[in-house]
Amino acid sequence: MRAMTSNRYVALLRGVNVGRAKRVAMADLRKLVADLGYDEVRSVLNSGNLVFSGPLRPQDEVAAQIEEALVLKLGVAARVLVLDAAELADVVASNPLLGQAGDHSRLLAFILSSPHSTPQARQALEALCGQSWESGATALGQRAAYVWCPDGILDSAAAAALGKQLGDTTTSRNWATLLKLHALCSEPL
């Protein structure tokens, strides 16, 4: 039986296995995280999504540990965002666009690097999310910015604007992927 000081985490790697750069085999990534002392390491899809268990630690420390190991062991520099299971559950539960998003592959969540971003950064995101987009919609939550892209992600002006505003401080996942990650996180420890 696992101690009560254990936690379930989700690690989202930015830009892994997109195009030819930053190629990482998921088996290698799972082994890397397991070698760092984490348990029950599972990957979802081939794009840098991990669910694992380990001792309670600040998520930014877990992310930094994985980022460093990626460079040292696999030679890949990639930004890693880590959420705990409760934060991911909140991202899923707080999405106000679910009622209008009929295709989960076209509904994005930009995961914010910090729920306590600077007031200026938050205001910039609120301004973008407050705009009326020709097609689609946006909304801002505590830890994610949501974008509905009915005409496709690549054709979404809203997704492009949010991506530009957030830069490399974020990574996005479509809703179908987030639901898979959430399901794994919801399994008992």
Residue pairs with C-beta under 8 A, 6 or more apart in sequence:
2 53
2 189
5 55
5 56
6 39
6 53
6 54
6 55
6 56
6 189
7 53
7 54
7 55
7 56
7 57
7 84
7 85
8 51
8 52
8 53
8 84
8 85
8 185
8 189
9 38
9 50
9 51
9 52
9 53
9 54
9 59
9 62
9 82
9 83
9 84
9 85
10 49
10 50
10 51
10 82
10 83
10 84
10 85
10 88
10 181
10 185
11 33
11 48
11 49
11 50
11 52
11 62
11 63
11 66
11 80
11 81
11 82
12 48
12 49
12 80
12 81
12 82
12 83
12 111
12 171
12 173
13 24
13 29
13 47
13 48
13 49
13 50
13 66
13 70
13 78
13 79
13 80
13 171
14 48
14 78
14 79
14 80
14 81
14 168
14 170
14 171
15 21
15 22
15 48
15 78
15 79
15 171
16 22
16 23
16 24
16 29
16 47
16 48
16 76
16 78
17 23
17 24
17 46
17 47
17 48
18 47
22 76
22 77
22 78
23 76
24 48
24 70
24 74
24 76
24 78
26 43
26 46
28 74
29 43
29 48
29 50
29 74
30 41
30 42
30 43
30 50
32 66
32 69
32 70
32 73
32 74
33 41
33 50
33 52
33 66
33 69
34 41
34 52
35 69
35 73
36 65
36 66
36 69
37 54
38 52
38 53
38 54
39 52
39 53
39 54
40 51
40 52
40 53
41 50
41 51
41 52
42 50
42 51
42 52
42 184
43 49
43 50
43 51
44 50
44 51
44 177
44 180
44 181
44 184
45 177
45 180
47 177
48 78
49 173
49 177
49 180
49 181
51 181
51 184
51 185
53 189
54 62
59 82
59 83
59 84
59 87
60 82
62 82
63 80
63 81
63 82
64 80
66 80
66 82
67 77
67 78
67 79
67 80
70 76
70 77
70 78
70 80
71 77
79 168
79 169
79 171
81 111
81 113
81 170
81 171
83 91
83 111
83 143
85 185
85 186
87 115
87 143
88 178
88 181
88 182
88 185
89 182
89 185
89 186
90 141
90 142
90 143
91 109
91 111
91 141
91 143
91 144
91 178
92 178
92 179
92 182
94 141
94 142
94 144
95 107
95 109
95 139
95 141
95 144
95 146
95 175
96 139
96 141
96 146
97 107
97 137
97 138
97 139
97 146
97 147
97 148
98 107
100 137
100 148
101 107
101 148
101 175
102 150
103 150
104 174
104 175
104 176
104 179
105 174
105 175
105 176
106 148
106 149
106 150
106 152
106 153
106 174
107 146
107 147
107 148
107 149
107 174
107 175
108 146
108 147
108 149
108 153
108 159
108 172
108 173
108 174
108 175
109 144
109 145
109 146
109 147
109 172
109 173
109 174
109 175
109 178
110 144
110 145
110 146
110 147
110 162
110 163
110 166
110 170
110 171
110 172
111 143
111 144
111 170
111 171
111 172
111 173
112 143
112 144
112 145
112 166
112 169
112 170
113 169
113 170
115 142
115 143
117 125
124 165
125 140
125 145
125 162
125 165
125 166
126 140
128 138
128 145
128 158
128 161
128 162
128 165
129 138
129 139
129 140
129 145
129 162
131 138
131 158
133 156
133 157
133 158
134 157
135 150
135 151
135 156
136 147
136 148
136 149
136 150
136 151
136 156
136 157
136 158
136 159
137 147
137 148
137 158
138 145
138 146
138 147
138 148
138 158
138 162
139 145
139 146
140 146
145 162
145 166
145 170
147 156
147 158
147 159
147 162
147 172
149 155
149 156
149 158
149 159
153 159
153 174
159 172
163 170
163 172
173 181
